[in-house]
Amino acid sequence: MAKKITGNNQYLKELNKAAVLDLIRQKKTLSRKELADLTGLSPTACGSITRELIKDGFLYETGQGESTGGRKPVMLELKPNSYYAVGFDIGMNELKMVIADITASILLQRNFEYSPGISAEKVIALIRDKFFETIDSEKLSTDKFIGCGLSIPGILDRNTNKIIIAPNLSWNEVDLGTEVSEALGMPAFIENEAMCSAICEHWIGKCSNIENFICINIESGIGAGIFIGDSIYRGYTGSAGEIGHLIVRENGRPCGCGNRGCLETYASIRHMLEDINERIRKGYSSDAIKPGTGALTWSQAVDAAYNGDELCNEVLRKGAVYIGYAVAFLVNTLNPEAIVLGKCFTDYAPLVMDTLVETVNEKSLKYPVSKVRMLTSEFGMNSSALGAAMIPIRKIFGK
Amino acid sequence: MAKKITGNNQYLKELNKAAVLDLIRQKKTLSRKELADLTGLSPTACGSITRELIKDGFLYETGQGESTGGRKPVMLELKPNSYYAVGFDIGMNELKMVIADITASILLQRNFEYSPGISAEKVIALIRDKFFETIDSEKLSTDKFIGCGLSIPGILDRNTNKIIIAPNLSWNEVDLGTEVSEALGMPAFIENEAMCSAICEHWIGKCSNIENFICINIESGIGAGIFIGDSIYRGYTGSAGEIGHLIVRENGRPCGCGNRGCLETYASIRHMLEDINERIRKGYSSDAIKPGTGALTWSQAVDAAYNGDELCNEVLRKGAVYIGYAVAFLVNTLNPEAIVLGKCFTDYAPLVMDTLVETVNEKSLKYPVSKVRMLTSEFGMNSSALGAAMIPIRKIFGK
């Protein structure tokens, strides 16, 4: 709107600063002349903005670029290790911490285990303790931190910025952002876990040049983070992406949501593992699963599948078929450029990707499915913590 | 981006003109002072823009508003009957035409029947003949037309602006926009039929203040038009909204798309009518459907349902249940503010709305479903033609 353009110079300057930073981020290195050409800003305005950004430690001058005639230009780049962000992924039995600088380079990654059922208060204390321990030992100063991102396995309300419900944590109505912000002394932003993974894919992963994509996380639940028009899509009140309750079988298995036949009951790792262990309890054995083997863990089941066990492969493939149903509906409905599957899915992707792609091709309309790229995340279980750390970083680039 | 703000005054002026027009559209009537306050434009800039808009016939001065102290201000409104747009909905056996002015007031509406299987060439000739006949008899001049919108029951490619496939018309790869534009001598825009209905709901219907909503059309097929962030959502290549092929029954009925158990095979009016007539053929009768009655038409079947016929009610209700499954997935995945159901659905909405809402409540997650409004369109079969006419109109308001 015109108001922003003519009425508020400070706002405009901040917008232009973010635009300058984002251009340098995308192009990696730019001269002041190239910046002025690309932004349409006057050389004076460009000079003033870059001077401030250098002074504040966001940019630095780095050697000289190619000359296009006269003097070789000085090049500008994002300054590494000047400002940091911290991201936390709050899982059912583990807190993952990531510290990254504004170039999105990962400084460190740590995991801290806890027992399921942990209270929000204890998680906040753990975040505070582990954060300050870590920056002390790394000799980082808090005033170098631009903010904190928090990945939550649950539904958030964008208006109140609270956690509405996080079933796997048994948390309701928690104002985690405010409390962590106070504990760490920096801005803190909460975000749904699958959306954090989508942010990770968009900022540093396979979807960095993709405007419309869906990131699907397979874990004990199944959720999606959606990007539309190069922006996070959260929906009317912030709960978009809950794809795990698509009914894939009428009158199918009972689900925790109260319905029957939900995608999660066939394709989440919790339910797939239950299926496998139930058959083992009933006496199933194979070359990979010897008689008398007790209940398998997830990684044992995946290993058995890689070792050719039929049951484990069958269950994983059946899960992939049902994920294919959901993906097909998403392809038909949203016509995305890419679908990226991650978290536990990366553990067994090589075993089921053919089945999944075949199902998606078969169950989607020909035109949209011919346009979509099916991808596997390269970040495995770390995508949400990485994405959480990127939330404050994105903000300085105006995203 | 900064470029637009500082580098291109003509572009900026057009943006400001559109913003001024859109504000007046939304507020119905505004003084120059109110406009300057709301836009942040200087009184001089505001005066210059409104002067041009009055000269060009988009605005007019209308009496005097409430004084807030000094002289009573002159008020500005959109000028009715100054510029028009024409919309065509190309159906399987009928062309619907709508002419509206820039205030979105409908000047006339006409329907022209034809036989199924009509060629694109014949439809273009019909559009040309009927348009010129009509404006001659209405004494309208073509230079008062800002453009034409075309509603197409098929998949479009936004890059080539062509129809990829329109199954019910048996058209492939038709460049209808270009050809109609040449035939009528004005810009012509093609748009998917369900998206045209969504545009209608957003511009003049129940969703005019709703940023995120989904408009679902039930006809011989089932499709959706999606608005996200107050804008049309088309997806990566323009085919978003094809919800009719959600698999609601594994290994269910065969569908024209090659799959089995698609939503359309249970809930489209074509299939519901087939179900009813098959039972009648097998001897079904009731108080509303006497023995010996032949195959029913759609409107006879709906009448029978209103007259209490059990079979017709059962089939319509079953269709509504399956639509409920699709709506529930859309609610979980996109967390929209509203779902509006239209086209043939308006014929029987009073009979099934309870069943539909009950299913959606049952099959969705509690939080997003508590936020969604379930609506029925007020435009019936006319929503696509009306929406098509709104496409060129929206453009002068910068949409």
Contacts between the chains, C-beta under 8 A, distances in Angstrom:
chain1	res1	chain2	res2	distance
A	1	B	19	6.1
A	1	B	39	7.0
A	1	B	40	7.4
A	2	B	15	7.4
A	2	B	16	5.2
A	2	B	19	5.7
A	2	B	39	4.6
A	2	B	40	5.4
A	2	B	41	5.3
A	3	B	39	6.3
A	3	B	40	3.3
A	4	B	40	7.7
A	5	B	5	5.2
A	5	B	12	7.2
A	5	B	40	7.8
A	6	B	40	5.5
A	6	B	41	6.7
A	6	B	42	7.4
A	7	B	40	3.9
A	12	B	5	7.1
A	15	B	2	7.3
A	16	B	2	5.1
A	19	B	1	5.9
A	19	B	2	5.4
A	39	B	1	7.0
A	39	B	2	4.5
A	39	B	3	6.2
A	40	B	1	7.6
A	40	B	2	5.5
A	40	B	3	3.4
A	40	B	4	7.8
A	40	B	5	7.9
A	40	B	6	5.6
A	40	B	7	3.7
A	41	B	2	5.4
A	41	B	6	6.7
A	42	B	6	7.5
A	155	B	365	7.6
A	155	B	367	5.2
A	155	B	368	8.0
A	164	B	367	5.6
A	165	B	367	6.9
A	211	B	236	7.6
A	212	B	235	6.2
A	212	B	236	5.0
A	224	B	333	7.0
A	226	B	333	7.8
A	226	B	334	7.9
A	228	B	228	5.7
A	228	B	229	7.7
A	228	B	233	6.6
A	229	B	228	7.7
A	229	B	229	7.4
A	229	B	231	7.9
A	231	B	229	7.9
A	233	B	228	6.6
A	233	B	334	7.8
A	234	B	335	7.2
A	235	B	212	6.2
A	235	B	334	5.7
A	235	B	335	2.6
A	235	B	336	6.6
A	235	B	368	7.2
A	236	B	211	7.7
A	236	B	212	5.1
A	236	B	335	5.3
A	236	B	336	5.9
A	236	B	337	4.1
A	236	B	371	5.8
A	236	B	372	7.6
A	237	B	335	6.1
A	237	B	367	7.6
A	237	B	368	7.2
A	237	B	371	4.8
A	238	B	335	7.1
A	239	B	335	4.6
A	239	B	365	7.4
A	239	B	367	5.4
A	239	B	368	4.8
A	239	B	371	7.9
A	240	B	333	6.5
A	240	B	334	5.5
A	240	B	335	4.1
A	240	B	368	7.9
A	241	B	333	6.6
A	241	B	335	8.0
A	242	B	332	4.2
A	242	B	333	6.7
A	242	B	335	7.9
A	242	B	365	5.5
A	242	B	368	6.9
A	243	B	329	7.6
A	243	B	332	6.6
A	243	B	333	5.3
A	245	B	328	7.8
A	245	B	329	7.8
A	245	B	332	5.5
A	245	B	363	7.8
A	245	B	364	7.7
A	245	B	365	6.1
A	246	B	329	5.0
A	246	B	332	7.5
A	247	B	248	7.8
A	247	B	325	5.7
A	247	B	328	7.6
A	247	B	329	7.7
A	247	B	363	6.3
A	248	B	247	7.8
A	248	B	250	7.3
A	249	B	250	6.0
A	250	B	248	7.3
A	250	B	249	6.0
A	250	B	250	7.7
A	257	B	365	6.3
A	258	B	362	7.9
A	259	B	362	7.1
A	259	B	363	5.9
A	325	B	247	5.7
A	328	B	245	7.8
A	328	B	247	7.6
A	329	B	243	7.6
A	329	B	245	7.9
A	329	B	246	5.0
A	329	B	247	7.7
A	329	B	329	6.6
A	330	B	333	7.3
A	332	B	242	4.2
A	332	B	243	6.7
A	332	B	245	5.6
A	332	B	246	7.5
A	333	B	224	7.0
A	333	B	226	7.8
A	333	B	240	6.5
A	333	B	241	6.6
A	333	B	242	6.7
A	333	B	243	5.3
A	333	B	330	7.3
A	333	B	333	7.9
A	334	B	226	7.9
A	334	B	233	7.8
A	334	B	235	5.7
A	334	B	240	5.5
A	335	B	234	7.2
A	335	B	235	2.6
A	335	B	236	5.3
A	335	B	237	6.1
A	335	B	238	7.1
A	335	B	239	4.7
A	335	B	240	4.1
A	335	B	241	8.0
A	335	B	242	7.9
A	336	B	235	6.6
A	336	B	236	6.0
A	337	B	236	4.1
A	362	B	258	7.9
A	362	B	259	7.1
A	363	B	245	7.8
A	363	B	247	6.3
A	363	B	259	5.9
A	364	B	245	7.7
A	365	B	155	7.5
A	365	B	239	7.4
A	365	B	242	5.5
A	365	B	245	6.1
A	365	B	257	6.3
A	367	B	155	5.2
A	367	B	164	5.6
A	367	B	165	6.9
A	367	B	237	7.6
A	367	B	239	5.5
A	368	B	155	8.0
A	368	B	235	7.2
A	368	B	237	7.2
A	368	B	239	4.8
A	368	B	240	7.9
A	368	B	242	6.9
A	371	B	236	5.8
A	371	B	237	4.8
A	371	B	239	7.9
A	372	B	236	7.6
